Structure formats: C-alpha cells, structure tokens
Amino acid sequence: MQPVNVPWITGPSLSFTGPWARVTEMYAEQLLWIRRNERRRIARELHDTTAHALGVAEQSLELHRLLAESDPERAQQRLELAEQSVREALKSVLDIGTELRLASQDKELGDALDDYLARTAPTDVKTELTTSGPLHELPRSIADEVYLIVREAAHNAFLHAEPRHLTIDVGIADGVLTARVDDDGTGFDPEVTAHHGGGLLSMSERAELIGARLRVRSRATGTAVELRLPVAAGTGGAMT
C-alpha cells in the first residue's frame, strides 16, 4: 500500500503506511471537503454582499450622473447611497480578511475569539465571551478547529438570526472541553438547514475530525450550538 500524506491543519505533513493509511486517507478527504466548503462560503459572501453592494453603488452613480442637472436633490440622494454601498462593500472585504487572518495567526483560542467579536460583531448586538480552564494547552490543530466551529456558529447568528444578544462560553473542566454559542435571534429547523446550508455541515465535519460532539438546538426565540470534546487530563490535549 502506498503511503498517504496528510496535510494537517498546522505543522508538516505526515506519512502513514499499513492499516492507518486508509484512516488517514479518509481524514485527508474530509479535510479537503471542509476547505472547499470554506472557499465556497467566502465566494458566496463576496457575491451576495460585496458584489451586490458594488453593483448598487455603480447604478447609483449612473443615476446621479443622469439626474445631476434635471433633479439635483434626487441626484444627491443617489450619490449618498453610492457612498454607503461602497462603505458596505469595503467592510465586507475587511471582515473576510479579518476572518482569514484570525484563523491562521498564532493566538490563544480565547484571544482569537475576542478579536473576532470585536472586529465583526454588528454594533447593535451585545456580545459576551467567557473562557476558563487551560485553553492555552490545547494543540494548535484542535484550537484551530474549535475556533472555526465557534466562529461559524456566531457568523450564522449575526447573518441570519438578527439577535440582540450573543454569548460564547469556552472552557475546559473535568476532562472535557465545552464550547457553546447562544443567541436570542430568530430560530430555524436544524434538520432542514443541515441539508440545504453548508454552515452546519461544515461545523459537523470539523467536529467529527477532532472527535467532538456537536449539538444544535433552535427554537423561535434563539439558538444554542454546543461542542463537547474529551481532552487528556492535565494537558488540554484531545484524547486519542
């Protein structure tokens, strides 16, 4: 059997032969699917948010030019709309860049999540982050996946639920890492969404890769996403 090279989240690639080759090959296939799904999500956001805002700006500038002499008041309104749309497009690009940068930088999990909320949470949403336990001892590959799962849960809430409050609680206690995201926004049917949206599928796949259990509960008045992962006692590392 040929060796299987696995592109881990961080660090050098490893090569396996024998019985573990198929297992690592499946891992690599899942990881590739997740990364492709992440790229699709970014592409959708660029299309739905950034490109749309720039399209509105272009149309508004064209109308401003046509109305400049015949209706200066309406022309000014179109100019202001164009300026607002450009600002929205710029914010969208900066938010995507921030997400990619935070996911790859060498930061402790709690600090990375705090930066994410500070940079991307809507100003009308009250957010709260609580961390506890030896999160700094988590292997980087595990911390990266937990960060991406929690970020996706928060991103979905900000984008679709229109919450007033969102809380994130991440900690290690009694040999278990728990990460929970709660919001008080509009709920959804997890069964339906899992089949028609990539966000929940991506979160589930990431959880499976690190041996964690993901639970999503939603009702009309809010959603709770909880991740639980057994960790090695005294080290913070994921159990194998």
Secondary structure, 3 states (H helix, E strand, C coil): CCCEEECCCCCCCEEECCCHHHHHHHHHHHHHHHHHHHHHHHHHHHHHHHHHHHHHHHHHHHHHHHHCCCCHHHHHHHHHHHHHHHHHHHHHHHHHHHHHHHHHCCCCHHHHHHHHHHHHCCCCCEEEEEEECCHHHCCHHHHHHHHHHHHHHHHHHHHHHCCCEEEEEEEEECCEEEEEEEECCCCCCHHHHHHHCHHHHHHHHHHHHCCCEEEEEEECCEEEEEEEEEECCCCCCECC
